[in-house]
């Protein structure tokens, strides 16, 4: 009886997980095969493999994918390469770096220096995580506008230059768990605070830093909602693909072209995922276990 | 000695100084400004003026006559409960399966996480093609009847978008829960297994109580999503969502997005009032749920 219960419980979960896996596999298959069809082939052959493999779709998207944006009252055309790719890299790499480095350094200061201000900073992190503030985008846009940083990558980087959130706690816990022996030995040898941080402590948390950086990278690369709101005339690739997928007027408005753009967008994150899979799949926990 | 202490203070300041200024400006000032906006009106000629609770009244009056607020509240709650029940429940069951290393667990873990790697924009685009073109095509070939695109069918589209948002949400939750479960002492599990515990009982009586702090953190942090979750509506339909599908997250995003095109401060003040109102509801709700879970949650004993 017990064995049959065990089997049925696991069997149901296995079936559900298998269905999810098949759906994701199918989505990937469909993006790739559709991106390699021409439009008439796609109309006749929605689900199958391409009759003729149209690798030139990728070149075509790189050459012809343009978006109209309005900057300072003037309508401009931005192309996938280099404009949109450069915007994406600035937003993704720059944003992820700032967004990872800030909590990393502030968490070090709070973990190492046991003073009232450190306790206050820790308190701020906990309170802002637990007490959500909703709907402050108008005030944020107004502030950026007043500072001349609206629709400017610097403005978005400044927004990301904050230490609040879950990853502060991850860094804080990591620094707290490190033995003091290393840094104390370095101080005895006359090392400066910066040297201890950069050459001794930081290398000990660099694995966590890299994991968080990669998670931010993937999140920002895929995010179109922040660029749509805060960088309207500097489209990133996610913003571009979103505009393309909802557009009915561009010359690229065919399913194979849309899927080619989707594939171009997905390739970097898939590569990063494959490279860092092991790292991403472990070592991050939130809240912990009951003792 | 004094010099050393000064150097330490300078070092500390160099690490926390600028981020703290950023916090003052981008968190404290922005939220203060948001409160100010909520109690102001804006006129192109006369600028800002204090207008008491007028913006808040507007929220309840529903000037558009489309029941936007009613639908937003209704859909946001449905989305939250749906995500809580099936999203969190599913994530815990899947995490447990992966943690126990049952058949295919490594493969399933990868494919559960992949929707987080592949952009929501891409997944939505594929989903739209399949539901609006692929399935009607298959239907016609099998049954000889032409189906209307599924995402255009009034009776189906909310459910289909809801299902999509559930599907996309498993990845990070499963990652976090699996990671936490892997910290459970093997000796506890082994002794229970020797006593003949079933996998389901092990989940209920050992795993769940042990991961409860993670569960509480997720639930607590997630309360605000009642009012911020867009349910990917903007990705699906842009600004053209019928009012009966609105969530608060979508409403706030769409209105603010449209207002930025001409810097429409009138909409900004109205949306700020809505944001403040939702915050006033979300804060005690978050604290209440946290206290409730801590008081009535499972005991590890």
Boltz contact constraints between the chains, C-beta under 6 A:
constraints:
  - contact:
      token1: [A, 2]
      token2: [B, 198]
      max_distance: 6.0
  - contact:
      token1: [A, 5]
      token2: [B, 198]
      max_distance: 6.0
  - contact:
      token1: [A, 6]
      token2: [B, 198]
      max_distance: 6.0
  - contact:
      token1: [A, 6]
      token2: [B, 199]
      max_distance: 6.0
  - contact:
      token1: [A, 9]
      token2: [B, 199]
      max_distance: 6.0
  - contact:
      token1: [A, 9]
      token2: [B, 200]
      max_distance: 6.0
  - contact:
      token1: [A, 10]
      token2: [B, 102]
      max_distance: 6.0
  - contact:
      token1: [A, 13]
      token2: [B, 93]
      max_distance: 6.0
  - contact:
      token1: [A, 13]
      token2: [B, 97]
      max_distance: 6.0
  - contact:
      token1: [A, 17]
      token2: [B, 108]
      max_distance: 6.0
  - contact:
      token1: [A, 21]
      token2: [B, 111]
      max_distance: 6.0
  - contact:
      token1: [A, 24]
      token2: [B, 111]
      max_distance: 6.0
  - contact:
      token1: [A, 24]
      token2: [B, 114]
      max_distance: 6.0
  - contact:
      token1: [A, 27]
      token2: [B, 126]
      max_distance: 6.0
  - contact:
      token1: [A, 46]
      token2: [B, 134]
      max_distance: 6.0
  - contact:
      token1: [A, 46]
      token2: [B, 137]
      max_distance: 6.0
  - contact:
      token1: [A, 102]
      token2: [B, 19]
      max_distance: 6.0
  - contact:
      token1: [A, 105]
      token2: [B, 15]
      max_distance: 6.0
  - contact:
      token1: [A, 106]
      token2: [B, 16]
      max_distance: 6.0
  - contact:
      token1: [A, 106]
      token2: [B, 19]
      max_distance: 6.0
  - contact:
      token1: [A, 109]
      token2: [B, 12]
      max_distance: 6.0
  - contact:
      token1: [A, 109]
      token2: [B, 15]
      max_distance: 6.0
  - contact:
      token1: [A, 109]
      token2: [B, 16]
      max_distance: 6.0
  - contact:
      token1: [A, 113]
      token2: [B, 12]
      max_distance: 6.0
  - contact:
      token1: [A, 131]
      token2: [B, 283]
      max_distance: 6.0
  - contact:
      token1: [A, 132]
      token2: [B, 224]
      max_distance: 6.0
  - contact:
      token1: [A, 132]
      token2: [B, 282]
      max_distance: 6.0
  - contact:
      token1: [A, 133]
      token2: [B, 31]
      max_distance: 6.0
  - contact:
      token1: [A, 133]
      token2: [B, 279]
      max_distance: 6.0
  - contact:
      token1: [A, 134]
      token2: [B, 227]
      max_distance: 6.0
  - contact:
      token1: [A, 134]
      token2: [B, 275]
      max_distance: 6.0
  - contact:
      token1: [A, 134]
      token2: [B, 278]
      max_distance: 6.0
  - contact:
      token1: [A, 134]
      token2: [B, 279]
      max_distance: 6.0
  - contact:
      token1: [A, 135]
      token2: [B, 252]
      max_distance: 6.0
  - contact:
      token1: [A, 135]
      token2: [B, 271]
      max_distance: 6.0
  - contact:
      token1: [A, 135]
      token2: [B, 274]
      max_distance: 6.0
  - contact:
      token1: [A, 135]
      token2: [B, 275]
      max_distance: 6.0
  - contact:
      token1: [A, 136]
      token2: [B, 30]
      max_distance: 6.0
  - contact:
      token1: [A, 136]
      token2: [B, 31]
      max_distance: 6.0
  - contact:
      token1: [A, 136]
      token2: [B, 34]
      max_distance: 6.0
  - contact:
      token1: [A, 137]
      token2: [B, 256]
      max_distance: 6.0
  - contact:
      token1: [A, 138]
      token2: [B, 256]
      max_distance: 6.0
  - contact:
      token1: [A, 138]
      token2: [B, 268]
      max_distance: 6.0
  - contact:
      token1: [A, 138]
      token2: [B, 271]
      max_distance: 6.0
  - contact:
      token1: [A, 138]
      token2: [B, 272]
      max_distance: 6.0
  - contact:
      token1: [A, 139]
      token2: [B, 30]
      max_distance: 6.0
  - contact:
      token1: [A, 139]
      token2: [B, 33]
      max_distance: 6.0
  - contact:
      token1: [A, 139]
      token2: [B, 34]
      max_distance: 6.0
  - contact:
      token1: [A, 139]
      token2: [B, 37]
      max_distance: 6.0
  - contact:
      token1: [A, 140]
      token2: [B, 30]
      max_distance: 6.0
  - contact:
      token1: [A, 141]
      token2: [B, 260]
      max_distance: 6.0
  - contact:
      token1: [A, 143]
      token2: [B, 30]
      max_distance: 6.0
  - contact:
      token1: [A, 161]
      token2: [B, 22]
      max_distance: 6.0
  - contact:
      token1: [A, 162]
      token2: [B, 22]
      max_distance: 6.0
  - contact:
      token1: [A, 163]
      token2: [B, 19]
      max_distance: 6.0
  - contact:
      token1: [A, 193]
      token2: [B, 11]
      max_distance: 6.0
  - contact:
      token1: [A, 218]
      token2: [B, 117]
      max_distance: 6.0
  - contact:
      token1: [A, 222]
      token2: [B, 119]
      max_distance: 6.0
  - contact:
      token1: [A, 224]
      token2: [B, 121]
      max_distance: 6.0
  - contact:
      token1: [A, 229]
      token2: [B, 257]
      max_distance: 6.0
  - contact:
      token1: [A, 238]
      token2: [B, 119]
      max_distance: 6.0
  - contact:
      token1: [A, 238]
      token2: [B, 121]
      max_distance: 6.0
  - contact:
      token1: [A, 241]
      token2: [B, 121]
      max_distance: 6.0
  - contact:
      token1: [A, 242]
      token2: [B, 121]
      max_distance: 6.0
  - contact:
      token1: [A, 245]
      token2: [B, 125]
      max_distance: 6.0
  - contact:
      token1: [A, 246]
      token2: [B, 238]
      max_distance: 6.0
  - contact:
      token1: [A, 262]
      token2: [B, 122]
      max_distance: 6.0
  - contact:
      token1: [A, 262]
      token2: [B, 125]
      max_distance: 6.0
  - contact:
      token1: [A, 266]
      token2: [B, 118]
      max_distance: 6.0
  - contact:
      token1: [A, 266]
      token2: [B, 122]
      max_distance: 6.0
  - contact:
      token1: [A, 269]
      token2: [B, 117]
      max_distance: 6.0
  - contact:
      token1: [A, 273]
      token2: [B, 117]
      max_distance: 6.0
  - contact:
      token1: [A, 284]
      token2: [B, 179]
      max_distance: 6.0
  - contact:
      token1: [A, 285]
      token2: [B, 179]
      max_distance: 6.0
  - contact:
      token1: [A, 285]
      token2: [B, 180]
      max_distance: 6.0
  - contact:
      token1: [A, 286]
      token2: [B, 176]
      max_distance: 6.0
  - contact:
      token1: [A, 286]
      token2: [B, 214]
      max_distance: 6.0
  - contact:
      token1: [A, 286]
      token2: [B, 217]
      max_distance: 6.0
  - contact:
      token1: [A, 287]
      token2: [B, 213]
      max_distance: 6.0
  - contact:
      token1: [A, 287]
      token2: [B, 214]
      max_distance: 6.0
  - contact:
      token1: [A, 287]
      token2: [B, 217]
      max_distance: 6.0
  - contact:
      token1: [A, 288]
      token2: [B, 213]
      max_distance: 6.0
  - contact:
      token1: [A, 289]
      token2: [B, 183]
      max_distance: 6.0
  - contact:
      token1: [A, 289]
      token2: [B, 210]
      max_distance: 6.0
  - contact:
      token1: [A, 290]
      token2: [B, 210]
      max_distance: 6.0
  - contact:
      token1: [A, 290]
      token2: [B, 212]
      max_distance: 6.0
  - contact:
      token1: [A, 290]
      token2: [B, 300]
      max_distance: 6.0
